[in-house]
Amino acid sequence: MNWAISRRAQQLTSSAIREILKVTERPEVISFAGGLPSPATFPVAEMEAAVARVFADNPQAALQYAATEGYLPLREFVAKRYQVDVERVLITTGSQQALDLIAKVMIDPGSPVLVETPSYLGALQAFSLFEPEFVSVPTDDQGLLPESLTAELTAGARFLYALPNFQNPTGRRLPLERRQALVARARGLGLLLVEDDPYGELSYAGSQLPSLLSMNPDGVIYMGSFSKILAPGMRLGFVIAPPELHFKLCQAKQASDLHTPSFTQRIAYETIRDGLLERHIPTIRELYGKQCRFMLDSLARHMPEGVRWNAPEGGMFIWVELPEGLDSMALLEQAVQRNVAYVPGAPFYASNPRRNTLRLAFVTVSPERIEQGVAILGELFRQAIDAAAPQAKAA
């Protein structure tokens, strides 16, 4: 039957990453595609003990409906960690729900929304459902350029969405002086900042930098996640927002799912309440730092001349640029035929995509398979560069 579906639903598209991940389910495929945390970092024993305590202490409450704002001890934990009032904290079902709630509260059709170039694909998807007018903010190898935020560029904008720490997809970190300039300029323009920070704890080179939230608590919506420091299967994130926006986000969440599962919230709190994160996060940083160095060394050995990449100081991703004229999406099919997968860069752009870019994730692949996979990609890219050379000369 021809069911009538909404115009909004008709505009829905699948994530390019999720489609690629279907291919990577084959065990022979070396996948640099999924931005998945390493299962080796999941604190399984600690969480198992936490589940036992939750059932022993108050199982009925853990299995009952709960407050929309979230489990109060967990909210208090977040508030203390980020030095904010607990009334500003909302627990969400993963940070992806936070993106959805922010979009519902802030975006009308045609509303200007500022995003980095490139930006997180999941955010672009969540926002697109509400039909904004995306405005791409210029960036360079260090991230967003604060001086580009003019009155003309930001006119009518509902917010600027930014990932200052080890951005997905590029892995870059916004320097301190740019953070200060960004906050000052946003304050002067009356521009709300949405700070998405799932990777901020994963620094393995250099000290951590202050959040935009800490610089301007009343002008920033801050998003955080337990997925990268505990386990993504918990589906736990949080939003810290100014009071008037916090109230509207709570109302939107009530209409969405009433509340994030109280059972998983209590398990998370029981797991981390005794200082686990301070003991656990350094082990994640050490592992991811080693993995990153393995991949950087492999890239240096195997990539042909003309291919560029960054050296991130944290997070889970390396951003690669092929010579102009090559299309990483077109090359992906050949890579998969050779049992290697990556994510093409084009879907991460709100406009004017750079098709010669791609993202490599390194935290779930063994050093041996990193070496093998990068060698295969190096040979593939070398062949593509050689094939394009005669055409370039002819042109």
C-alpha positions as CSV (number, residue, x, y, z in Angstrom):
1,M,0.0,0.0,0.0
2,N,1.0,3.6,-0.6
3,W,1.1,4.9,3.0
4,A,1.1,8.7,3.4
5,I,4.2,9.6,5.4
6,S,5.3,13.1,6.5
7,R,7.5,15.4,4.5
8,R,10.0,15.2,7.3
9,A,10.1,11.4,7.0
10,Q,10.5,11.6,3.3
11,Q,13.7,13.6,3.8
12,L,15.3,11.1,6.1
13,T,18.6,9.5,4.9
14,S,20.7,6.7,6.2
15,S,24.0,7.4,7.8
16,A,26.9,6.7,5.4
17,I,28.8,5.3,8.3
18,R,26.1,2.9,9.4
19,E,25.8,1.6,5.8
20,I,29.5,1.1,5.6
21,L,29.5,-0.8,9.0
22,K,27.2,-3.4,7.5
23,V,30.2,-4.4,5.2
24,T,32.6,-4.5,8.2
25,E,30.6,-7.2,9.9
26,R,32.6,-9.6,7.7
27,P,35.5,-10.9,9.8
28,E,38.0,-10.6,7.0
29,V,37.4,-6.8,6.6
30,I,39.9,-4.6,8.3
31,S,37.7,-1.7,9.4
32,F,38.9,1.8,10.0
33,A,35.3,2.9,9.6
34,G,33.4,2.7,12.8
35,G,34.0,5.3,15.6
36,L,33.5,2.6,18.2
37,P,35.4,2.6,21.5
38,S,37.6,-0.3,22.1
39,P,35.9,-3.2,24.0
40,A,39.1,-3.7,25.9
41,T,38.4,-0.4,27.8
42,F,35.0,-1.5,29.1
43,P,35.1,-1.9,32.9
44,V,33.2,-5.2,32.9
45,A,34.0,-6.4,36.4
46,E,33.3,-3.1,38.0
47,M,29.9,-2.8,36.2
48,E,29.0,-6.4,37.1
49,A,29.6,-5.5,40.7
50,A,27.5,-2.3,40.3
51,V,24.6,-4.3,38.9
52,A,24.7,-6.6,42.0
53,R,24.7,-3.5,44.3
54,V,21.8,-1.9,42.5
55,F,19.7,-5.1,42.8
56,A,20.7,-5.6,46.4
57,D,20.1,-2.0,47.6
58,N,16.8,-0.9,45.9
59,P,15.8,-3.1,43.0
60,Q,12.2,-1.8,42.8
61,A,13.3,1.8,42.4
62,A,15.8,0.8,39.7
63,L,13.1,-0.9,37.7
64,Q,10.4,1.8,38.2
65,Y,9.6,5.0,36.3
66,A,11.8,8.0,37.3
67,A,12.2,11.7,37.0
68,T,12.7,13.2,33.5
69,E,15.8,15.1,34.6
70,G,17.5,11.9,35.6
71,Y,18.8,10.0,38.6
72,L,19.7,12.7,41.1
73,P,23.0,11.2,42.4
74,L,24.2,10.9,38.8
75,R,23.2,14.4,38.0
76,E,25.0,15.6,41.2
77,F,28.1,13.7,40.0
78,V,28.0,15.5,36.7
79,A,27.3,18.8,38.3
80,K,30.3,18.5,40.6
81,R,32.6,17.3,37.8
82,Y,31.8,20.3,35.6
83,Q,31.3,22.8,38.5
84,V,27.7,23.7,37.6
85,D,24.4,23.8,39.5
86,V,22.7,20.5,39.4
87,E,19.5,22.1,38.2
88,R,21.2,22.6,34.8
89,V,22.0,18.9,34.3
90,L,19.7,16.7,32.2
91,I,20.6,13.0,31.7
92,T,19.9,11.8,28.1
93,T,19.7,8.5,26.3
94,G,23.1,8.9,24.7
95,S,24.4,12.2,23.5
96,Q,22.6,11.6,20.2
97,Q,19.3,12.2,22.0
98,A,20.8,15.5,23.3
99,L,21.3,16.6,19.7
100,D,17.7,15.7,18.9
101,L,16.3,17.6,21.9
102,I,18.4,20.6,21.1
103,A,17.2,20.6,17.5
104,K,13.5,20.3,18.7
105,V,13.9,23.2,21.1
106,M,16.0,25.5,19.0
107,I,15.3,25.0,15.2
108,D,12.4,26.1,13.0
109,P,12.4,25.5,9.3
110,G,14.8,27.9,7.7
111,S,16.6,28.7,10.9
112,P,20.3,29.4,10.3
113,V,22.5,26.9,12.2
114,L,26.3,27.4,12.2
115,V,28.5,24.3,11.9
116,E,32.2,23.6,11.5
117,T,33.7,22.5,8.2
118,P,33.5,19.5,8.3
119,S,31.2,18.6,11.2
120,Y,29.9,15.5,13.0
121,L,27.6,13.6,10.7
122,G,25.3,12.5,13.5
123,A,24.6,16.1,14.3
124,L,24.0,17.1,10.7
125,Q,21.4,14.2,10.5
126,A,19.7,15.2,13.8
127,F,19.5,18.9,12.8
128,S,18.5,18.2,9.2
129,L,15.2,16.6,10.3
130,F,14.0,20.1,11.5
131,E,15.0,21.8,8.2
132,P,17.6,24.4,9.2
133,E,19.6,26.5,6.8
134,F,23.2,25.3,7.5
135,V,25.9,27.9,7.5
136,S,29.4,26.4,7.2
137,V,32.0,28.2,9.4
138,P,35.5,28.3,7.9
139,T,38.2,26.2,9.5
140,D,41.9,25.3,9.1
141,D,44.1,22.5,10.4
142,Q,43.6,23.8,14.0
143,G,39.8,24.0,13.8
144,L,37.3,26.8,13.7
145,L,38.4,30.3,12.8
146,P,36.7,32.7,15.4
147,E,37.4,35.8,13.3
148,S,35.1,34.4,10.6
149,L,32.1,34.9,13.0
150,T,30.9,38.2,11.7
151,A,27.6,39.9,12.3
152,E,26.7,39.1,8.7
153,L,27.6,35.4,9.0
154,T,25.8,34.8,12.3
155,A,22.7,36.9,11.6
156,G,19.6,35.1,12.9
157,A,21.6,32.0,13.8
158,R,20.0,29.8,16.5
159,F,23.4,28.5,17.6
160,L,26.9,27.4,16.6
161,Y,27.5,23.7,16.9
162,A,31.2,22.9,17.7
163,L,33.4,20.0,18.9
164,P,36.5,21.7,20.4
165,N,38.1,18.5,21.6
166,F,39.4,15.9,19.1
167,Q,36.6,16.5,16.7
168,N,34.8,13.8,14.9
169,P,35.8,13.5,12.0
170,T,39.1,15.4,11.9
171,G,40.6,14.6,15.4
172,R,41.7,18.3,15.7
173,R,41.6,20.2,19.0
174,L,40.8,23.9,19.2
175,P,43.7,25.8,20.7
176,L,43.2,27.8,23.9
177,E,43.6,31.2,22.3
178,R,40.9,30.3,19.7
179,R,38.6,29.1,22.5
180,Q,39.0,32.4,24.2
181,A,38.4,34.3,21.0
182,L,35.4,32.2,20.1
183,V,33.7,32.7,23.5
184,A,34.4,36.4,23.4
185,R,33.1,36.8,19.9
186,A,30.0,34.7,20.6
187,R,29.2,36.7,23.7
188,G,29.5,40.0,21.7
189,L,27.2,38.7,19.0
190,G,24.7,37.1,21.4
191,L,25.4,33.8,19.7
192,L,24.5,30.6,21.6
193,L,27.3,27.9,21.5
194,V,26.5,24.2,21.6
195,E,29.6,22.4,22.8
196,D,29.7,18.7,22.0
197,D,32.4,17.0,24.0
198,P,32.4,13.2,23.9
199,Y,36.2,12.9,23.4
200,G,37.5,15.6,25.8
201,E,38.7,13.0,28.4
202,L,40.7,11.1,25.8
203,S,43.7,13.4,25.6
204,Y,47.0,11.5,25.3
205,A,49.4,14.3,24.3
206,G,49.4,17.6,26.2
207,S,47.2,18.9,29.0
208,Q,43.4,19.2,28.9
209,L,42.1,22.6,27.8
210,P,39.2,24.5,29.5
211,S,35.7,23.9,28.1
212,L,33.7,26.6,26.4
213,L,31.2,26.0,29.1
214,S,33.7,27.0,31.8
215,M,34.4,30.2,30.0
216,N,30.8,31.3,29.5
217,P,28.2,29.1,31.5
218,D,25.3,31.3,30.5
219,G,26.0,31.2,26.8
220,V,26.8,27.5,26.2
221,I,24.8,24.3,26.0
222,Y,27.3,21.5,26.9
223,M,26.9,17.9,25.8
224,G,28.8,15.0,27.3
225,S,28.7,11.2,27.1
226,F,29.6,8.2,29.1
227,S,29.9,6.1,25.9
228,K,33.7,6.7,25.4
229,I,34.7,6.4,29.1
230,L,32.4,3.6,30.3
231,A,30.5,1.7,27.6
232,P,28.3,2.9,24.7
233,G,25.8,0.1,25.3
234,M,24.7,2.0,28.4
235,R,23.3,4.8,26.1
236,L,24.0,7.5,28.7
237,G,24.8,11.1,27.9
238,F,24.0,14.5,29.5
239,V,23.2,18.1,28.7
240,I,24.2,21.1,30.8
241,A,22.2,24.1,29.8
242,P,21.2,27.6,31.0
243,P,18.0,27.4,33.2
244,E,15.5,28.6,30.7
245,L,16.8,26.2,28.0
246,H,17.1,23.3,30.5
247,F,13.4,23.6,31.2
248,K,12.5,23.4,27.5
249,L,14.9,20.5,26.9
250,C,13.2,18.6,29.8
251,Q,9.8,19.2,28.2
252,A,11.0,17.9,24.9
253,K,12.4,14.8,26.6
254,Q,9.1,14.1,28.3
255,A,7.5,14.0,24.9
256,S,10.3,11.7,23.6
257,D,10.9,9.0,26.2
258,L,9.7,10.2,29.6
259,H,13.2,9.6,31.0
260,T,16.4,7.8,30.3
261,P,16.3,4.2,31.8
262,S,16.7,4.5,35.6
263,F,18.3,1.1,35.7
264,T,21.3,2.0,33.5
265,Q,21.6,5.4,35.3
266,R,21.9,3.7,38.6
267,I,24.4,1.1,37.3
268,A,26.6,3.9,35.9
269,Y,26.5,5.9,39.1
270,E,27.4,2.8,41.2
271,T,30.3,2.1,38.9
272,I,31.8,5.6,39.0
273,R,30.9,6.9,42.4
274,D,34.1,5.7,44.2
275,G,36.6,7.4,41.8
276,L,36.7,4.8,39.0
277,L,37.0,7.4,36.2
278,E,40.2,8.8,37.7
279,R,41.7,5.3,37.7
280,H,40.1,4.1,34.4
281,I,40.5,7.0,32.0
282,P,44.3,7.0,32.1
283,T,44.3,3.4,30.9
284,I,42.1,4.4,27.9
285,R,44.4,7.3,27.1
286,E,47.4,5.0,27.2
287,L,45.8,2.4,24.9
288,Y,44.5,4.9,22.4
289,G,47.7,6.8,22.3
290,K,49.6,3.6,21.4
291,Q,47.0,2.8,18.7
292,C,47.3,6.3,17.2
293,R,51.1,6.1,17.1
294,F,50.9,2.7,15.4
295,M,48.6,4.1,12.7
296,L,50.7,7.3,12.2
297,D,53.8,5.2,11.8
298,S,52.1,3.0,9.3
299,L,50.8,6.0,7.3
300,A,54.4,7.3,7.2
301,R,55.6,4.0,5.8
302,H,52.9,3.3,3.2
303,M,51.2,6.4,2.0
304,P,52.4,7.8,-1.4
305,E,53.5,11.3,-2.0
306,G,50.7,13.8,-2.1
307,V,48.6,12.2,0.7
308,R,48.4,14.3,3.9
309,W,47.1,13.5,7.4
310,N,47.1,15.0,10.8
311,A,48.6,13.8,14.1
312,P,45.8,14.1,16.7
313,E,46.6,14.7,20.4
314,G,43.7,12.6,21.5
315,G,40.4,11.0,20.5
316,M,39.8,8.2,18.0
317,F,40.3,9.6,14.5
318,I,42.9,10.6,11.9
319,W,41.8,12.8,9.0
320,V,43.4,12.1,5.6
321,E,43.5,14.3,2.5
322,L,44.2,12.8,-0.9
323,P,45.4,14.9,-3.8
324,E,42.8,17.1,-5.4
325,G,40.7,15.3,-8.0
326,L,40.5,12.0,-6.2
327,D,37.2,10.9,-4.7
328,S,37.4,8.8,-1.5
329,M,33.8,7.7,-2.0
330,A,34.6,6.2,-5.4
331,L,37.7,4.5,-4.1
332,L,35.9,3.0,-1.1
333,E,34.4,0.2,-3.3
334,Q,37.8,-0.8,-4.4
335,A,39.1,-0.7,-0.8
336,V,36.3,-3.0,0.4
337,Q,37.1,-5.4,-2.4
338,R,40.5,-5.6,-0.8
339,N,38.9,-6.1,2.6
340,V,39.6,-2.6,4.0
341,A,37.0,-0.1,5.0
342,Y,37.1,3.6,5.9
343,V,34.6,6.5,6.0
344,P,34.7,9.0,3.1
345,G,34.8,12.6,4.1
346,A,32.1,14.1,2.0
347,P,29.1,13.2,4.3
348,F,30.7,15.3,7.1
349,Y,30.2,18.5,5.1
350,A,27.0,20.5,5.4
351,S,27.9,22.2,2.0
352,N,30.6,22.1,-0.6
353,P,32.0,18.7,0.4
354,R,35.7,17.9,-0.1
355,R,35.5,14.5,-1.8
356,N,39.3,13.9,-1.5
357,T,39.0,13.4,2.3
358,L,38.4,10.4,4.5
359,R,38.4,9.4,8.2
360,L,40.3,6.6,9.8
361,A,39.4,5.2,13.2
362,F,42.2,3.3,14.9
363,V,41.2,2.2,18.4
364,T,39.5,-1.1,17.7
365,V,42.1,-2.5,15.2
366,S,45.2,-4.5,16.3
367,P,48.6,-3.1,15.4
368,E,49.1,-6.0,12.9
369,R,45.9,-5.3,11.1
370,I,46.5,-1.5,11.2
371,E,49.8,-2.2,9.4
372,Q,48.2,-4.5,6.9
373,G,45.2,-2.3,6.2
374,V,47.2,0.9,5.8
375,A,49.5,-0.9,3.4
376,I,46.6,-1.9,1.3
377,L,45.2,1.6,1.3
378,G,48.6,3.1,0.4
379,E,48.8,0.9,-2.6
380,L,45.2,1.7,-3.7
381,F,45.8,5.4,-3.4
382,R,49.1,5.2,-5.2
383,Q,47.4,3.5,-8.1
384,A,44.7,6.1,-8.1
385,I,47.2,8.9,-8.1
386,D,49.2,7.3,-11.0
387,A,46.0,6.8,-13.0
388,A,45.0,10.4,-12.5
389,A,48.4,11.8,-13.5
390,P,48.0,11.4,-17.3
391,Q,44.5,12.9,-17.2
392,A,45.8,15.9,-15.3
393,K,48.6,16.4,-17.8
394,A,46.1,16.2,-20.7
395,A,43.9,18.8,-19.1
